[in-house]
Amino acid sequence: MTSDTAPTLADALASGPLVLDGGMSNQLESAGHDLSDELWSARLLAERPEAVTEAHLAYYEAGADMAITASYQATFEGFARHGISRERAAELLALSVELAREATRRVKDVSRHLWVAASAGPYGAMLADGSEYRGRYGLTVAELEAFHRPRLEALAAAGPDALALETVPDTEEAEALLRAVRGLGVPAWLSYTVAGDRTRAGQPLEEAFALATDVDEIVAVGVNCCAPEDVKGAAATAARVTGKPVVVYPNSGEAWDAGARMWTGRATFTAEQVTGWERAGARLIGGCCRVGPEAITAIAEAVHGGSTV
């Protein structure tokens, strides 16, 4: 549900935690869709848009307050490699926001205010070679800004409630994204993928989070697509360094093998961890890869208590 009297995202975060959704790819795969090519879930924006709406709806009905669009791997450059024109690519980016909006209209409980965040993944996601978990692509900050800005403009024009600058592996790309998001008129969060107390590229998180401190467009900072065990410390650091609300949505704890394009290891994500994240400053809490609707329901119960649907 949306309305003209809806609170701003900043106000909503100030009043209490919001629950994010879980992994888009695992939800689509569980419905039988093949995501093995370079476009990943973004391919279904063109081929099976209804499947994307259904995936969003599953998370809203599970208790998520906010869905993140299927545009993580949707870029002008990536679509071009698959023969999709720039004009059509812009339409698909806008469609990713509309599909999430459509899901909000189908939620049974019309009293809930639901949010849509437009995903902007890192440069490495477009390369589809696992480099978003390394960073340091050999590009300048200016070159990365030039890559990100047109996509962010297209997503912002579609009217999301927020831009999710997510799975950022290093401070150079963070600087580019922080430049690219200025003046778009849409609040955003900046979310790093981390290993321990450092970015994937090895920079201290204190330095990484500090970049966003004085950027007005950034309403939350945090981590995603990392091990659940790394969240609490990172959340505390983000809150201490920036004074902003914190966003956290780790993966299941399994590890991604980019060469084999498969997940390995065991899941360590549990809803019991949520209380610690919230105490550390988390105000947007959800899951990333391999975290499904059941886990989101458990998170929503931990955050909001009682029934969520």
C-alpha positions in Angstrom: 0.0 0.0 0.0 1.2 3.5 -0.7 -0.4 6.9 0.1 0.2 10.6 -0.1 0.5 10.8 3.6 3.1 8.0 3.9 6.1 8.7 6.1 9.4 9.4 4.5 11.9 6.6 4.6 14.1 8.6 7.0 11.1 9.0 9.4 10.2 5.3 9.1 13.8 4.3 10.0 13.8 6.7 12.9 10.6 5.1 14.3 11.7 1.5 14.2 13.2 -1.3 12.1 11.9 -2.2 8.7 12.2 -5.8 7.3 13.8 -6.3 3.9 13.1 -9.2 1.6 15.4 -12.2 1.0 17.2 -13.4 -2.1 15.5 -12.8 -5.4 17.5 -15.4 -7.3 16.8 -18.3 -4.9 13.1 -17.4 -4.9 13.0 -17.5 -8.7 15.0 -20.7 -8.8 12.7 -22.4 -6.3 9.9 -21.6 -8.8 11.7 -23.4 -11.5 13.4 -20.6 -13.4 16.9 -21.1 -14.9 19.2 -18.2 -14.0 22.4 -19.7 -15.3 23.3 -17.0 -17.8 25.2 -13.7 -17.3 22.0 -11.6 -16.8 20.9 -13.8 -13.9 17.5 -12.7 -12.5 17.5 -9.6 -14.7 16.8 -11.8 -17.7 13.4 -12.5 -16.4 12.5 -8.8 -16.5 12.2 -9.3 -20.3 11.2 -12.9 -20.5 9.0 -13.6 -17.4 8.1 -10.4 -15.6 5.2 -12.0 -13.9 7.6 -14.4 -12.2 9.5 -11.4 -10.7 6.2 -9.9 -9.3 5.3 -13.3 -7.8 8.8 -13.5 -6.1 8.3 -10.0 -4.6 4.8 -10.9 -3.5 6.1 -14.0 -1.7 8.4 -11.9 0.4 5.8 -9.2 1.1 3.4 -11.9 2.3 6.1 -13.4 4.4 6.4 -10.2 6.3 8.9 -8.0 4.4 8.2 -4.2 4.6 10.5 -3.5 1.6 11.3 -5.3 -1.6 14.6 -4.9 -3.5 14.1 -4.9 -7.3 15.5 -7.5 -9.7 17.8 -4.9 -11.2 21.0 -5.9 -9.4 22.5 -7.3 -12.6 20.5 -5.1 -15.0 22.9 -2.7 -16.8 22.9 -1.0 -20.2 26.2 -2.7 -20.9 25.1 -6.2 -19.8 21.8 -5.9 -21.8 23.7 -4.7 -24.9 25.8 -7.9 -24.9 22.5 -9.8 -25.2 21.3 -7.7 -28.1 19.0 -5.4 -26.1 19.0 -1.8 -27.1 19.7 1.1 -24.8 16.1 2.2 -25.1 14.7 -1.2 -24.2 17.2 -1.5 -21.4 15.9 1.7 -19.8 12.4 0.3 -20.1 13.5 -2.9 -18.3 15.1 -0.9 -15.5 11.9 1.1 -15.0 9.9 -2.2 -15.2 11.9 -3.6 -12.3 10.4 -0.9 -10.1 6.9 -1.3 -11.4 6.9 -5.1 -10.9 7.7 -4.6 -7.2 5.0 -1.9 -7.0 2.5 -4.3 -8.6 3.4 -6.8 -5.9 2.5 -4.3 -3.2 -0.9 -3.9 -4.8 -1.5 -7.6 -4.4 -0.7 -8.0 -0.7 -3.7 -9.1 1.2 -3.2 -6.8 4.2 -4.0 -3.4 2.7 -3.2 -1.6 6.0 0.5 -2.1 5.7 2.7 0.5 4.1 5.2 -1.3 1.8 8.3 0.1 0.2 10.3 -0.5 -2.9 14.1 -0.2 -3.2 15.7 -0.2 -6.6 18.8 -2.3 -6.7 22.1 -1.1 -8.2 24.7 -3.7 -8.0 28.4 -3.1 -8.4 30.4 -3.0 -11.7 31.5 -6.6 -11.0 28.0 -7.8 -11.2 27.8 -6.7 -14.8 31.0 -8.7 -15.5 29.3 -11.8 -14.0 32.7 -13.3 -13.0 32.6 -13.0 -9.3 34.6 -9.8 -9.2 32.1 -8.0 -7.1 33.7 -10.0 -4.2 37.1 -8.6 -5.0 36.7 -5.1 -6.4 39.6 -3.2 -7.7 38.6 -3.5 -11.4 41.4 -1.3 -12.7 39.0 1.6 -13.4 39.2 5.1 -12.0 36.5 6.5 -9.7 35.4 8.8 -12.6 35.1 5.8 -14.9 33.0 3.9 -12.3 30.8 7.0 -11.8 30.2 7.2 -15.5 29.1 3.5 -15.5 26.7 3.9 -12.6 25.1 7.3 -13.2 22.9 6.5 -16.2 21.5 3.4 -14.6 20.8 5.2 -11.3 19.1 8.0 -13.3 16.9 5.5 -15.0 16.0 3.7 -11.8 15.4 7.0 -9.9 13.0 8.2 -12.7 10.9 5.1 -12.1 10.0 6.4 -8.6 11.3 3.9 -6.1 11.3 4.8 -2.4 15.0 4.2 -2.2 18.1 3.2 -4.2 20.0 0.2 -2.9 23.7 0.7 -3.7 24.5 -2.8 -2.7 27.2 -5.4 -2.6 29.9 -2.8 -2.9 33.3 -4.4 -2.6 35.7 -1.5 -2.1 35.9 2.2 -1.3 36.8 3.3 -4.8 33.4 2.1 -6.1 31.7 3.5 -3.0 33.2 6.9 -3.9 31.9 6.6 -7.4 28.4 5.6 -6.3 28.2 8.4 -3.8 29.0 10.9 -6.5 26.6 9.3 -9.0 23.6 9.4 -6.5 23.9 13.1 -5.8 21.0 15.2 -7.0 18.7 12.3 -8.0 16.0 13.2 -5.5 15.7 9.6 -4.1 17.1 8.5 -0.7 19.7 5.7 -0.9 21.6 3.3 1.2 25.2 2.2 0.7 25.9 -1.4 1.6 29.3 -3.1 1.4 30.0 -6.8 1.0 32.7 -7.6 3.7 34.9 -10.2 5.2 35.4 -9.7 8.9 36.1 -6.0 9.7 37.2 -5.1 6.1 35.7 -4.6 2.7 36.2 -7.4 0.2 39.1 -5.4 -1.2 40.7 -5.2 2.2 40.0 -1.6 3.4 39.1 -1.0 7.0 35.3 -0.6 7.5 35.8 2.6 9.5 37.3 4.2 6.4 34.6 2.7 4.1 31.6 3.8 6.1 33.1 7.3 6.8 32.8 8.1 3.1 29.0 8.3 3.5 28.8 10.3 6.6 28.2 13.7 5.0 26.3 12.6 1.9 22.7 13.8 2.4 21.2 11.3 -0.1 22.5 8.4 2.0 19.9 7.5 4.7 21.5 4.2 5.8 24.8 2.4 5.6 25.7 -1.2 6.2 26.5 -4.6 4.8 24.9 -7.3 2.6 25.8 -10.5 0.9 28.3 -11.4 3.6 28.5 -14.1 6.3 25.9 -13.6 9.1 28.7 -13.8 11.6 30.3 -10.6 10.1 27.1 -8.5 10.5 27.0 -7.5 14.2 30.5 -6.0 14.3 30.1 -4.2 11.0 26.7 -2.8 12.0 28.2 -1.4 15.2 31.0 0.2 13.3 28.7 1.7 10.7 26.5 3.2 13.4 29.4 4.6 15.4 31.2 6.1 12.4 28.3 7.6 10.6 25.5 8.1 13.1 23.1 6.9 10.4 20.6 4.0 10.6 22.2 0.7 9.6 21.1 -1.7 6.9 22.0 -5.4 7.1 21.1 -8.3 4.9 23.6 -11.1 4.9 23.5 -14.3 2.8 22.8 -17.7 4.2 26.4 -18.3 5.3 27.1 -20.5 2.3 29.9 -19.6 -0.1 29.6 -18.7 -3.7 31.9 -20.6 -6.2 32.0 -18.1 -9.1 33.8 -20.6 -11.4 31.2 -23.4 -10.8 28.4 -20.9 -10.4 27.1 -22.7 -7.3 26.8 -22.3 -3.6 28.9 -24.5 -1.3 29.1 -25.1 2.5 26.4 -24.9 5.1 23.9 -22.2 6.1 24.6 -20.3 9.4 21.8 -17.7 9.1 19.3 -17.8 12.0 16.6 -15.4 13.1 18.1 -15.4 16.6 20.9 -13.3 15.3 18.6 -10.4 14.5 18.3 -9.1 18.1 22.0 -8.5 18.2 22.0 -6.7 14.8 19.2 -4.5 16.0 21.0 -3.6 19.2 24.0 -2.7 17.1 22.0 -0.1 15.2 20.3 -2.1 12.3 17.1 -0.4 11.1 16.8 -2.2 7.8 17.1 -6.0 8.3 16.7 -8.8 5.8 18.5 -11.5 3.9 20.5 -11.8 0.7 21.4 -14.9 -1.3 19.9 -18.2 -0.2 17.7 -16.5 2.4 14.0 -17.3 1.6 10.5 -16.3 2.7 10.5 -18.6 5.8 13.6 -16.8 7.1 12.0 -13.4 6.4 8.9 -14.4 8.3 11.2 -15.3 11.3 13.0 -12.0 11.0 9.7 -10.1 10.8 8.5 -11.9 14.0 11.8 -11.0 15.7 11.6 -7.4 14.7 7.9 -6.7 14.9 6.6 -9.5 17.1 3.4 -11.5 16.5 1.7 -12.0 13.2 3.2 -10.3 10.1 0.6 -11.1 7.4 
